[in-house]
């Protein structure tokens, strides 16, 4: 810890406390770095067999999975809108820990913003101010289905901005279900009407695009700050000589652009592709002749896979935030072809560290892949440029969080 820095007690709040996605990567790595600096970090979220972090009071909400039918249907509507269980149990943790900062992440549905009420209620009893921070990992606070995309049609959508949440029900935006979409609409209207999100002191946005979307809501606009994600990938010391394939790694699903990429693969049978990841489109991936499917890959095996690709493709068809995958690819010296949606294109310099195509346009995607593949010298030039990129390390990011977010 730097001289003069005050030791803080920080409660990280996230619905999942086991490895599940980008938000969990974020809280685990940030929490670990904060602890290295002498700060006390505890975690609150759902109990789960795979939970890897926790709190001293051993208090968590019950595990809820909305996709497998484990949640009792009778209580479903009430639990996703306002969780009295989450409010009660986080209050136990607050009394035990007495934190200086509560850092919210993914809280909607399983935990609900009831935890915000709990923090502010405890603050009054404790007699001191608690810094309440939220990192926006998706668009939940301005879009009830959090993706700004209508699943049934794939249409990118801005209909709910400025509080017009009825569009969620009209378009059946949540799992293409009328009931779930209605509940999402009610939840959004409830918290917007109560001005709950205005109780948060600062909202960290990992992309400028995310900040722009949240700033459309007057309740949020004066609270947002842009702070690009950190990267923990280390630069490749040993030069890879493979470069005989195009790589996609990540979730295999429609919103990630997997269908469009597979269409491009079929149109380019002379180009070998490698896919790594899992998801609902896995079977379709396995059926394409010029695609080698690696399954779920992590650690050193994934590093080698990325570093050995001629270039990687990130064809997302929803407004990604600040994807770690794009940053990781570049840090391993591999240029990236990304769609022009969301925060991903902010990470790529077109014609220098990769290229950008129009999201969802299969023909344009195919043309870009063909052009890059047929000009390996261009990819090599991009590769050299990737080596010059300087994303924040976790140490640098932690400095900014502590000094510019937690302490202001």
TIRODO-335223 format. One line per 10 residues: number of its first residue (from 1); for each residue z, x, y of C-alpha. Coordinates in steps of 0.5 Angstrom, whole numbers, plus 500, padded with zeros to 3 digits. Layout:
N
NUM) Z:X:Y | ...
***
This chain:
408
1) 500:500:500 | 498:502:507 | 504:505:512 | 506:499:516 | 503:493:511 | 508:488:509 | 509:486:502 | 507:479:501 | 508:474:496 | 501:470:494
11) 500:464:489 | 493:464:487 | 491:457:485 | 485:455:480 | 484:450:475 | 482:455:470 | 487:461:468 | 482:464:463 | 476:467:463 | 471:461:465
21) 466:463:470 | 465:467:477 | 471:464:480 | 476:466:475 | 473:473:475 | 474:473:483 | 482:471:482 | 483:476:477 | 480:482:480 | 483:480:487
31) 490:479:484 | 490:485:480 | 488:489:486 | 493:486:491 | 498:487:485 | 496:495:485 | 498:495:493 | 505:492:491 | 504:485:493 | 507:480:488
41) 502:475:485 | 503:469:481 | 498:464:479 | 498:456:478 | 493:452:474 | 492:448:467 | 495:451:461 | 490:453:456 | 490:457:449 | 486:462:453
51) 491:463:459 | 491:470:461 | 495:470:468 | 501:465:470 | 507:464:474 | 515:466:473 | 517:459:473 | 512:458:467 | 510:451:470 | 502:449:469
61) 499:442:469 | 496:439:462 | 489:442:460 | 484:437:461 | 477:437:459 | 472:432:462 | 466:434:457 | 469:433:450 | 473:426:451 | 480:429:450
71) 482:426:457 | 485:419:456 | 480:414:459 | 485:409:462 | 488:415:466 | 481:419:468 | 480:415:474 | 487:417:477 | 488:424:475 | 481:426:478
81) 482:423:485 | 490:425:486 | 494:429:481 | 501:427:481 | 503:432:476 | 499:438:479 | 503:436:486 | 510:436:482 | 509:442:478 | 506:446:483
91) 512:444:487 | 516:447:482 | 513:454:483 | 513:454:490 | 521:453:490 | 521:459:485 | 516:463:488 | 517:462:496 | 510:465:497 | 507:467:504
101) 500:465:502 | 497:460:497 | 490:462:496 | 486:456:493 | 480:456:489 | 477:451:484 | 482:445:485 | 478:439:485 | 478:434:479 | 483:438:474
111) 488:440:480 | 486:435:486 | 487:437:493 | 494:434:492 | 496:441:491 | 495:442:499 | 500:436:500 | 505:440:496 | 504:446:500 | 505:443:506
121) 511:439:504 | 514:445:501 | 513:449:508 | 517:444:512 | 523:444:507 | 523:452:507 | 522:452:514 | 517:457:515 | 509:457:515 | 505:458:509
131) 498:461:510 | 494:456:506 | 487:460:504 | 481:457:500 | 475:461:498 | 469:456:497 | 466:457:490 | 461:451:491 | 460:446:495 | 465:441:493
141) 468:439:500 | 461:437:503 | 458:434:496 | 462:430:491 | 458:433:485 | 459:440:488 | 452:443:487 | 448:439:493 | 443:437:487 | 441:431:484
151) 442:432:476 | 437:427:474 | 431:429:478 | 433:436:480 | 432:434:487 | 435:439:492 | 440:434:496 | 443:434:503 | 445:426:503 | 452:427:503
161) 453:432:509 | 457:429:515 | 461:425:510 | 455:420:508 | 458:420:501 | 456:414:498 | 449:417:496 | 453:420:490 | 454:413:487 | 447:411:489
171) 444:417:486 | 449:418:480 | 450:425:482 | 456:426:477 | 453:427:470 | 448:422:471 | 454:417:470 | 455:411:475 | 463:411:474 | 464:418:475
181) 459:418:481 | 463:412:484 | 470:416:482 | 467:422:486 | 465:418:492 | 472:415:492 | 475:422:492 | 471:425:497 | 472:419:502 | 479:419:500
191) 480:426:502 | 476:426:508 | 479:420:511 | 486:423:510 | 483:429:513 | 486:433:508 | 482:439:508 | 484:440:515 | 490:442:513 | 487:449:510
201) 488:455:515 | 482:459:513 | 476:457:508 | 472:464:506 | 465:463:505 | 461:468:500 | 455:467:503 | 452:465:510 | 449:459:507 | 455:456:504
211) 458:457:511 | 452:453:514 | 453:447:510 | 461:447:511 | 460:448:518 | 456:441:518 | 463:438:517 | 467:438:524 | 474:438:520 | 472:445:517
221) 467:448:522 | 472:452:526 | 476:454:519 | 470:458:516 | 469:465:515 | 463:469:512 | 466:474:507 | 461:477:502 | 463:478:495 | 465:484:492
231) 462:488:486 | 466:492:481 | 460:495:477 | 459:502:478 | 452:505:479 | 449:508:473 | 449:515:472 | 445:516:466 | 438:514:468 | 435:509:463
241) 428:510:460 | 427:503:457 | 424:499:463 | 419:495:457 | 422:488:459 | 424:483:464 | 431:481:464 | 435:474:465 | 442:474:464 | 447:468:465
251) 447:461:463 | 442:457:460 | 441:451:464 | 436:447:468 | 440:448:475 | 439:456:473 | 432:455:473 | 432:456:465 | 426:451:464 | 422:454:470
261) 423:461:467 | 421:459:460 | 414:456:463 | 413:462:466 | 414:466:460 | 409:462:456 | 404:463:461 | 405:471:460 | 405:472:453 | 403:479:454
271) 410:480:458 | 416:481:453 | 422:478:456 | 430:479:454 | 435:473:455 | 442:474:455 | 447:468:455 | 449:461:453 | 448:454:455 | 445:447:453
281) 438:450:453 | 439:456:448 | 435:453:442 | 429:452:447 | 430:459:449 | 430:462:442 | 423:458:440 | 419:462:445 | 415:468:442 | 415:473:447
291) 423:472:449 | 428:476:445 | 435:472:445 | 441:477:445 | 446:471:446 | 452:472:450 | 453:480:452 | 458:483:456 | 461:490:457 | 457:496:456
301) 452:493:452 | 450:488:458 | 450:494:463 | 445:498:458 | 441:491:458 | 441:491:465 | 440:498:467 | 434:498:462 | 430:492:465 | 424:493:469
311) 427:488:473 | 431:482:472 | 430:475:474 | 435:470:478 | 431:463:478 | 436:458:480 | 434:451:482 | 441:450:486 | 444:453:492 | 448:458:489
321) 453:461:493 | 454:469:492 | 452:470:485 | 455:476:482 | 449:477:477 | 444:479:483 | 449:484:486 | 451:487:479 | 443:488:477 | 442:492:484
331) 448:496:483 | 445:498:476 | 439:500:479 | 435:494:477 | 431:490:482 | 431:482:482 | 426:477:483 | 430:471:486 | 429:464:488 | 430:462:496
341) 435:457:495 | 442:458:497 | 446:465:498 | 442:469:493 | 436:471:497 | 441:474:502 | 443:479:497 | 435:481:496 | 431:485:501 | 424:482:499
351) 419:488:498 | 425:493:498 | 430:491:493 | 426:486:490 | 422:479:491 | 424:472:493 | 420:466:491 | 420:459:492 | 425:455:488 | 422:451:482
361) 415:453:483 | 413:455:476 | 406:458:479 | 409:462:484 | 415:465:479 | 409:466:474 | 405:470:479 | 411:474:482 | 413:476:475 | 406:478:473
371) 405:482:480 | 411:486:479 | 410:487:471 | 403:490:473 | 405:495:478 | 411:499:475 | 411:504:481 | 413:498:485 | 419:497:481 | 421:504:481
381) 421:504:489 | 425:498:489 | 430:501:484 | 431:507:488 | 432:502:494 | 437:499:490 | 441:505:489 | 442:505:497 | 445:498:497 | 453:498:499
391) 456:492:497 | 464:492:498 | 468:495:493 | 474:491:491 | 478:495:495 | 474:494:501 | 474:487:500 | 482:486:499 | 483:490:505 | 479:485:509
401) 482:479:505 | 489:482:507 | 488:484:514 | 483:478:517 | 485:472:512 | 492:473:510 | 495:476:516 | 491:472:522
***
